[in-house]
Every structure is written in C-alpha cells, then in structure tokens.
Amino acid sequence: MVQIIKDVQDALGTFVTVTIVHPDANEGINALHAAFGEIHRIHHLMSARNQNSEVGVLNREGFCKGVSDDTRHVIQEANSLSELMEGAFDITILPVLELWEENISKNKIPTDSEISQKLELVNYRDVLIEGKNVSFTKRGMGITLAGVAKGYAVDMAIEALLQRNIRHALVNAGGDIRGIGGKGESIPWKIAIRDPRNLTQVVTIVEIYDQAVATSGTYRRPFNDIVNPKAGRPAPGVLSSTVIAEKAMDADMLATCMYILEAKKGRELIGKREGVKAFVIKSDGSIMN
C-alpha cells in the first residue's frame, strides 16, 4: 500500500515541507530525514544572517578560506546568471538591502546619496574565487544567496531522495518547489499560484512532473525587498513572477530576474535558457505568458 510521509520544518528563513509517496514507510521516513539533513546543511553554509556560516564569515571578513564545494558552486552559478541577465541578478546587493531594511524600520526612505554610495559596492565581478578561497575586492561588500540558496537546497534534498529510491516526492521551501515524478504515475503535482494582493485567492494552477517551479513577489513581506541591482531601489511593475525549470536553483534565480526586469525584456533573456517557461502576474491581476 502506498504511504504518504510528510513533515514541515523551519529552515532557510521559511517553512520547508517534504512530501513523499512511497510503499515502504520506514524507507520513506529515512529518506525524509536525509532530505531535511541536506536542507539544514545548506542553510548552515549559506545563511547571511548566521555570522558563522561561510557566507557570514565572507561578509564579516571580506574573505573566506576553504569554502565548501556547495557554496562555491552556488556563487559561480549566480554570477554566471548575472552575466547572462546583464546584471539584473546580483548577489552583492546585500549592502543596499541592509540600507533599505534599516530605513524602513525607522519609517524612512534612503536618500539618493545613500543609495548611490551603497551601489558602489554592488558588482558581482568583484567577488573573486581562487581555488577554495572566496574574497571581495572592496571593503564593505557583502553577498546574499537568498535568491538562489533555497532553490539549491531543494535540489540537494531531491538528490538525497533519489539516492534512496524515492520516485514520487515534492519539496517546497517557501515557494521554491521541485518534484520527483508526480503525485502518482502520470498524475502531476498541482501547485497553486496565489494572488499577491489576496492570498486567499488562487490566480492559476501549475502542473509539474519531474520539474521545479519558483515564484518571486512581495508575498507576506512589509515592503518590496526585491531590489533592482542597477537602480538600488525596489523593483516596480509586476506583482509576481513564476518560472518552471528542470532544477529549483534555476527557477529560483530566474523568477527573481523576471520580477526585476520588464516583462518583455525578461521573456527575451529567459528565452535563452532551454526548457524554461515563465509568466508574470501584472498589477491588474492578469497573467502575461
């Protein structure tokens, strides 16, 4: 008999849900533990809020020796996408984000001068990778992997499940989602895309089978913290963007790019990636494919 094994844990700055459909409950539980082990491992390596993580050390010291293959890979992939997307995605946006967070907490808006000063620290090309060492070229720089680490963690959880002979599962890290197979043979996983203006309303349903999906938007946040790396200001325009791809890390990064870029430009650039589908929810609630 098919068993449904499911758990929810707090990680990656959100709630992570792993659902497994498997005939053997003990095998399913062991696989579930392995998946969450990967989620927490990646969180420990890449959290910018943890001073002792590899990202935390890099941000505090300006360099980090002996960086793990995981962190180095994620930084390299993020910077490769930055090149492809003409800087619309940039992990060095952290100083600007912190400026906005500090001002918003005081009910203020950063001045043009303050934003310009912080923007001098934003350039993915100023992150140097030399072997297992990562460093910055400028003092005061900082990175956030918030737009990529969740997706990568989901991918690592999926790999842990695949290694344990799981053939039907879904990992959801706060909207960064990837499935193994479907809910059953030839039955896709159905993912509800909610209206950012009213979370009780579903705008559309996305069906995935051996795919990943990610949505970027201002859901549940007090202000729009998806900042355009070129302007240093919260990205205007669409309410949310959704990307379907093979891997969650790609969907995670590309959804952020789609949100920041104008819809037409975003579709043009994302069209360069094979096997990727995307759509945005415009300010009037309509969907643009």
RODO-2510 file (C-alpha; in nm, 4 decimals, decimal comma):
residues 289
     n   res          X          Y          Z
     1     m     0,0000     0,0000     0,0000
     2     v     0,1244     0,3479    -0,0860
     3     q     0,2246     0,5586     0,2149
     4     i     0,2309     0,9394     0,2327
     5     i     0,5159     1,0566     0,4531
     6     k     0,5254     1,4293     0,5224
     7     d     0,6967     1,6775     0,7551
     8     v     0,7353     2,0547     0,7891
     9     q     1,0438     2,2192     0,9397
    10     d     1,1706     2,5750     0,9883
    11     a     1,4774     2,6342     0,7685
    12     l     1,6158     2,8695     0,5043
    13     g     1,4189     3,1584     0,6547
    14     t     1,0884     2,9878     0,5752
    15     f     0,8927     2,6684     0,6333
    16     v     1,0086     2,3691     0,4318
    17     t     0,7689     2,0862     0,3515
    18     v     0,8813     1,7472     0,2219
    19     t     0,6131     1,5081     0,0971
    20     i     0,6992     1,1538    -0,0061
    21     v     0,4718     0,8960    -0,1686
    22     h     0,6296     0,5526    -0,1179
    23     p     0,5191     0,1942    -0,0470
    24     d     0,7587     0,1408     0,2453
    25     a     0,7001     0,3742     0,5419
    26     n     1,0399     0,3084     0,7032
    27     e     1,2263     0,3783     0,3791
    28     g     1,0172     0,6914     0,3323
    29     i     1,0928     0,8196     0,6836
    30     n     1,4671     0,7582     0,6402
    31     a     1,4587     0,9427     0,3088
    32     l     1,2646     1,2269     0,4691
    33     h     1,5351     1,2670     0,7352
    34     a     1,8057     1,2655     0,4677
    35     a     1,6247     1,5351     0,2693
    36     f     1,5922     1,7629     0,5705
    37     g     1,9563     1,6919     0,6545
    38     e     2,0528     1,8469     0,3207
    39     i     1,8183     2,1429     0,3729
    40     h     1,9730     2,2258     0,7112
    41     r     2,3282     2,1653     0,5828
    42     i     2,2856     2,4195     0,3037
    43     h     2,1207     2,6653     0,5433
    44     h     2,4190     2,6336     0,7789
    45     l     2,6626     2,7038     0,4933
    46     m     2,4858     2,9895     0,3171
    47     s     2,2754     3,1925     0,5615
    48     a     2,3822     3,5585     0,5514
    49     r     2,2240     3,6078     0,8957
    50     n     2,4448     3,3423     1,0556
    51     q     2,7800     3,5015     1,1410
    52     n     2,9447     3,1581     1,1483
    53     s     2,8224     3,0376     0,8085
    54     e     3,0605     3,0528     0,5141
    55     v     2,8626     3,3459     0,3749
    56     g     2,8603     3,5090     0,7194
    57     v     3,2394     3,4812     0,7502
    58     l     3,2881     3,6146     0,3958
    59     n     3,0667     3,9151     0,4671
    60     r     3,2332     3,9898     0,8008
    61     e     3,5969     3,9388     0,6995
    62     g     3,5873     4,0104     0,3262
    63     f     3,7328     3,6663     0,2576
    64     c     3,6683     3,3042     0,3471
    65     k     3,9236     3,0239     0,3201
    66     g     3,8389     2,6640     0,2431
    67     v     3,4908     2,7343     0,1111
    68     s     3,2799     2,4229     0,0509
    69     d     3,2134     2,2964    -0,2996
    70     d     2,8447     2,3780    -0,2445
    71     t     2,8918     2,7458    -0,1609
    72     r     3,1498     2,7952    -0,4336
    73     h     2,9217     2,6294    -0,6894
    74     v     2,6233     2,8450    -0,5928
    75     i     2,8280     3,1662    -0,6143
    76     q     2,9663     3,0654    -0,9542
    77     e     2,6223     2,9769    -1,0895
    78     a     2,4740     3,3027    -0,9585
    79     n     2,7498     3,5081    -1,1168
    80     s     2,7146     3,3222    -1,4480
    81     l     2,3454     3,4102    -1,4489
    82     s     2,4304     3,7716    -1,3642
    83     e     2,6406     3,7834    -1,6792
    84     l     2,3626     3,6321    -1,8902
    85     m     2,0934     3,8566    -1,7411
    86     e     2,3003     4,1740    -1,7813
    87     g     2,3265     4,2372    -1,4079
    88     a     1,9556     4,2026    -1,3300
    89     f     2,0561     3,9407    -1,0716
    90     d     2,3440     4,0216    -0,8360
    91     i     2,4297     3,8504    -0,5079
    92     t     2,6346     4,1543    -0,3954
    93     i     2,3134     4,3538    -0,3425
    94     l     2,3315     4,2968     0,0363
    95     p     2,4616     4,6466     0,1348
    96     v     2,1685     4,8071    -0,0496
    97     l     1,9187     4,5654     0,1061
    98     e     2,0523     4,6413     0,4531
    99     l     2,0247     5,0149     0,3836
   100     w     1,6589     4,9752     0,2899
   101     e     1,5827     4,7481     0,5860
   102     e     1,7415     4,9954     0,8289
   103     n     1,5483     5,2894     0,6859
   104     i     1,2159     5,1066     0,6604
   105     s     1,2454     5,0045     1,0274
   106     k     1,2562     5,3788     1,1066
   107     n     0,9718     5,4608     0,8643
   108     k     1,2186     5,6367     0,6347
   109     i     1,3301     5,6073     0,2724
   110     p     1,7026     5,6101     0,1845
   111     t     1,8266     5,9248     0,0114
   112     d     1,9634     5,9169    -0,3435
   113     s     2,3081     5,9869    -0,1995
   114     e     2,2899     5,6948     0,0425
   115     i     2,1750     5,4605    -0,2330
   116     s     2,4481     5,5765    -0,4708
   117     q     2,7114     5,5200    -0,2033
   118     k     2,5976     5,1628    -0,1409
   119     l     2,5649     5,0889    -0,5132
   120     e     2,9410     5,1366    -0,5429
   121     l     2,9696     4,8087    -0,3515
   122     v     2,7368     4,6177    -0,5850
   123     n     2,9103     4,4296    -0,8650
   124     y     2,9211     4,0511    -0,8920
   125     r     3,2525     4,0800    -1,0783
   126     d     3,4120     4,1974    -0,7511
   127     v     3,3660     3,8526    -0,5958
   128     l     3,6892     3,6615    -0,6508
   129     i     3,7086     3,2816    -0,6423
   130     e     4,0596     3,1394    -0,6227
   131     g     4,0575     2,7647    -0,5651
   132     k     3,8683     2,7097    -0,2396
   133     n     3,9011     3,0724    -0,1292
   134     v     3,6460     3,3477    -0,1899
   135     s     3,7106     3,7183    -0,1335
   136     f     3,5867     4,0688    -0,2146
   137     t     3,7838     4,3381    -0,3959
   138     k     3,6221     4,6199    -0,1923
   139     r     3,5818     4,6700     0,1813
   140     g     3,2184     4,6844     0,2908
   141     m     3,0878     4,4423     0,0285
   142     g     2,8500     4,1637     0,1193
   143     i     2,6556     3,8900    -0,0539
   144     t     2,3160     3,7338    -0,0025
   145     l     2,2311     3,3996    -0,1570
   146     a     1,8625     3,4417    -0,0710
   147     g     1,7662     3,4301    -0,4394
   148     v     1,9496     3,1067    -0,5096
   149     a     2,0312     2,9068    -0,1915
   150     k     1,6721     2,7965    -0,1285
   151     g     1,6492     2,6546    -0,4781
   152     y     1,9842     2,4825    -0,4416
   153     a     1,8820     2,3355    -0,1053
   154     v     1,5655     2,1984    -0,2653
   155     d     1,7753     2,0403    -0,5413
   156     m     2,0069     1,8802    -0,2829
   157     a     1,7081     1,7451    -0,0913
   158     i     1,5731     1,5975    -0,4144
   159     e     1,9102     1,4322    -0,4834
   160     a     1,9042     1,2776    -0,1348
   161     l     1,5579     1,1351    -0,2047
   162     l     1,6584     0,9985    -0,5457
   163     q     1,9591     0,8231    -0,3906
   164     r     1,7150     0,6445    -0,1584
   165     n     1,4954     0,5121    -0,4384
   166     i     1,2155     0,7658    -0,3909
   167     r     1,0221     0,8073    -0,7156
   168     h     0,7364     1,0346    -0,6085
   169     a     0,8047     1,3339    -0,3841
   170     l     0,7695     1,7092    -0,3539
   171     v     0,9954     1,9547    -0,1721
   172     n     0,8576     2,3033    -0,1058
   173     a     1,0802     2,5685     0,0536
   174     g     0,8563     2,8721     0,0814
   175     g     0,7541     2,8639    -0,2835
   176     d     1,0728     2,7154    -0,4277
   177     i     0,9391     2,3752    -0,5299
   178     r     1,0669     2,0671    -0,7079
   179     g     0,9039     1,7321    -0,7640
   180     i     1,0220     1,3809    -0,8332
   181     g     0,7816     1,2264    -1,0789
   182     g     0,4263     1,3223    -0,9898
   183     k     0,1840     1,2531    -0,7094
   184     g     0,1326     0,9195    -0,8790
   185     e     0,2070     0,7531    -1,2104
   186     s     0,1102     1,0084    -1,4801
   187     i    -0,0513     1,2292    -1,2128
   188     p     0,1311     1,5654    -1,1922
   189     w     0,1851     1,7698    -0,8796
   190     k    -0,0507     2,0679    -0,8800
   191     i     0,0905     2,3957    -0,7467
   192     a    -0,1403     2,6861    -0,6660
   193     i    -0,0090     3,0324    -0,7580
   194     r    -0,1746     3,2774    -0,5221
   195     d    -0,2737     3,6362    -0,5875
   196     p    -0,0165     3,8616    -0,4103
   197     r    -0,2975     4,1077    -0,3374
   198     n    -0,5163     3,8452    -0,1705
   199     l    -0,3544     3,5224    -0,0543
   200     t    -0,6918     3,3526    -0,0199
   201     q    -0,7323     3,3716    -0,3980
   202     v    -0,5615     3,1404    -0,6485
   203     v    -0,4692     3,3002    -0,9802
   204     t    -0,3733     2,9811    -1,1600
   205     i    -0,2645     2,6200    -1,1087
   206     v     0,0727     2,4988    -1,2355
   207     e     0,1220     2,1275    -1,3025
   208     i     0,4717     1,9817    -1,2757
   209     y     0,6155     1,6331    -1,3309
   210     d     0,9890     1,5913    -1,2680
   211     q     1,0161     1,9709    -1,2729
   212     a     1,0704     2,2696    -1,0472
   213     v     0,8740     2,5916    -1,0054
   214     a     0,9532     2,9131    -0,8170
   215     t     0,7626     3,2357    -0,7642
   216     s     0,9055     3,5753    -0,6701
   217     g     0,6940     3,8573    -0,5310
   218     t     0,6169     4,0577    -0,2198
   219     y     0,4097     3,7867    -0,0517
   220     r     0,3832     3,8315     0,3275
   221     r     0,6538     4,0986     0,3440
   222     p     0,6180     4,4509     0,4819
   223     f     0,7947     4,6073     0,1838
   224     n     0,9223     4,5033    -0,1564
   225     d     1,2670     4,3652    -0,0737
   226     i     1,3432     4,2521    -0,4289
   227     v     1,5777     4,5340    -0,5234
   228     n     1,6968     4,6183    -0,8733
   229     p     2,0780     4,5877    -0,8512
   230     k     2,1269     4,8657    -1,1053
   231     a     1,8880     5,1207    -0,9521
   232     g     1,9277     5,0313    -0,5861
   233     r     1,5532     5,0570    -0,5384
   234     p     1,2717     4,8028    -0,5024
   235     a     1,1705     4,6693    -0,8411
   236     p     0,8419     4,8195    -0,9646
   237     g     0,5978     4,6732    -1,2099
   238     v     0,4644     4,3192    -1,1836
   239     l     0,3093     4,1664    -0,8709
   240     s     0,4859     3,8331    -0,9045
   241     s     0,6798     3,6171    -1,1477
   242     t     0,6772     3,2396    -1,1818
   243     v     0,9326     3,0199    -1,3596
   244     i     0,9165     2,6482    -1,4388
   245     a     1,2517     2,4798    -1,4991
   246     e     1,4268     2,1464    -1,4562
   247     k     1,6029     2,2475    -1,1342
   248     a     1,4836     2,4570    -0,8425
   249     m     1,8006     2,6681    -0,8316
   250     d     1,7441     2,7839    -1,1894
   251     a     1,3749     2,8510    -1,1259
   252     d     1,4642     3,0450    -0,8078
   253     m     1,7163     3,2754    -0,9769
   254     l     1,5179     3,3239    -1,2968
   255     a     1,1973     3,4108    -1,1095
   256     t     1,3879     3,6904    -0,9348
   257     c     1,5211     3,8127    -1,2704
   258     m     1,1744     3,8094    -1,4234
   259     y     1,0418     4,0142    -1,1327
   260     i     1,3153     4,2768    -1,1657
   261     l     1,3169     4,3055    -1,5446
   262     e     1,0388     4,4468    -1,7538
   263     a     0,8195     4,1592    -1,8687
   264     k     0,9216     4,1858    -2,2351
   265     k     1,2929     4,2059    -2,1586
   266     g     1,2658     3,9254    -1,9039
   267     r     1,0985     3,6912    -2,1521
   268     e     1,3645     3,7743    -2,4107
   269     l     1,6522     3,6897    -2,1770
   270     i     1,4900     3,3845    -2,0203
   271     g     1,4168     3,2590    -2,3708
   272     k     1,7908     3,1904    -2,3929
   273     r     1,7519     2,9125    -2,1334
   274     e     1,6395     2,5804    -2,2788
   275     g     1,3330     2,4136    -2,1294
   276     v     1,2287     2,7147    -1,9197
   277     k     0,8728     2,8532    -1,9061
   278     a     0,7705     3,1722    -1,7292
   279     f     0,4800     3,4055    -1,6658
   280     v     0,4121     3,7171    -1,4602
   281     i     0,1082     3,8469    -1,2752
   282     k     0,0666     4,2097    -1,3720
   283     s    -0,0512     4,4875    -1,1412
   284     d    -0,4110     4,4420    -1,2624
   285     g    -0,4035     4,0725    -1,1725
   286     s    -0,3859     3,9454    -1,5292
   287     i    -0,1304     3,6861    -1,6399
   288     m     0,1281     3,7543    -1,9101
   289     n     0,2997     3,4462    -2,0548
***
